[in-house]
Amino acid sequence: ERARDYLHKTGRFIVIGGIVSPVHDSYGKTGLVSSWHRLTMCQLAVQSSDWIRVDPWECYQDTWQTTCSVLEHHRDLMKRVTGCILSNVNTPSITPVIG
């Protein structure tokens, strides 16, 4: 909530949503609760939000995914859903960008 409010106040971004993406079980962090439990906890945590959603994609992959591949997944999903051109972190864009 605070991050969205801050980004709106800068006047540089329009936040259209938030995504929580629980990491895959094979991430390797000691004491990491199973993805099924983390996914359930995240869904409960955002159930009253009208702008944050949980995406299980990362948990359902065969193995742990790099942050870059997870961000690419979300970028591609947003492009399919909204039809908007989203910026690529590695490629500067001169087209309007959703921040």
N, C-alpha and C positions, 0 to 999 in steps of 0.2 A: 504494500500500500504506500509506504513512504517513498520507495524508489519511483513508483508511477507518479506520485504527486510531484516529486522533485523534477522528473523529466518533463512533466507538463509545464511546470513553472519556468523552466529554461526557455520555453518557446521554440525549442529546436526539434522536439519529438512529439508525436501523437502516439500514445500507448494504446494499442487496440486489444491487447490481451497479455496474459502471463501464462507461462507453461512450467509445470513441475515435472521433471523427468528423472525418476528414480534410477540409479545406476544398476547395472547388471550384477548378479551374484558373484561373478568371477572377477570383479574389480579388485578383490584381494585385501580390502581393509579389515584389520582384525576386529572382531566383534560386530561385524556388519550383520544386521538382522536380515532374514530372507527377503527377497524382492517382493514376494506375495504380501508379507506383512507390511513392508514399507509402502507398497502401492496402496494397500487398504488404508494405512494411516494418512497418507497424502490425500486420498480421495475424501476421507472424513474431514481433514483440515480445510479443504477448499469448498466443501459442499454448500456453504452459504455465500460464496463469492460469485459475483456475476461476470467476472472477467478473468479469473484464474482457473485453469483446467489442468488435469493430470494426463500425461501421455505415457502409456505403458510400453511404447515401442522399444525403448532401450532395454527394459527388463526382458522382453520377449525375444531378443536376438540370441544367436547361438553362443555368443561370447561377449565380453566387455568391448565396448566401442570407444574410440577416441572422442574427446570433446568436439573436435572438428567435425567428425562424421555425424554426431548427434545434432550439432547445429545445422549441418547441411540438410539432415532429415527434416528438421523443423522449418527451415527456409523453404525447402521444396514443397512441403505440405501447405505452408501459407500461400505460396505462389499458386498451387492448384486450387485452393479454397477461395482465395480472394481475387486471383487474376492479376495481382499487383506485382510489379518488379521489385524485388528485394535486393538490397546490396549484398555483394559478396565481400567478405572480409578481406580477401586477397586482391580484389579487383576494384579500383575506384570506379564510381559510376557518375555519369552526368545526368542521368534520369532521376525523376523524383523517387525518393527512397522512404520507405516506412522504417522508422527507427525503432 
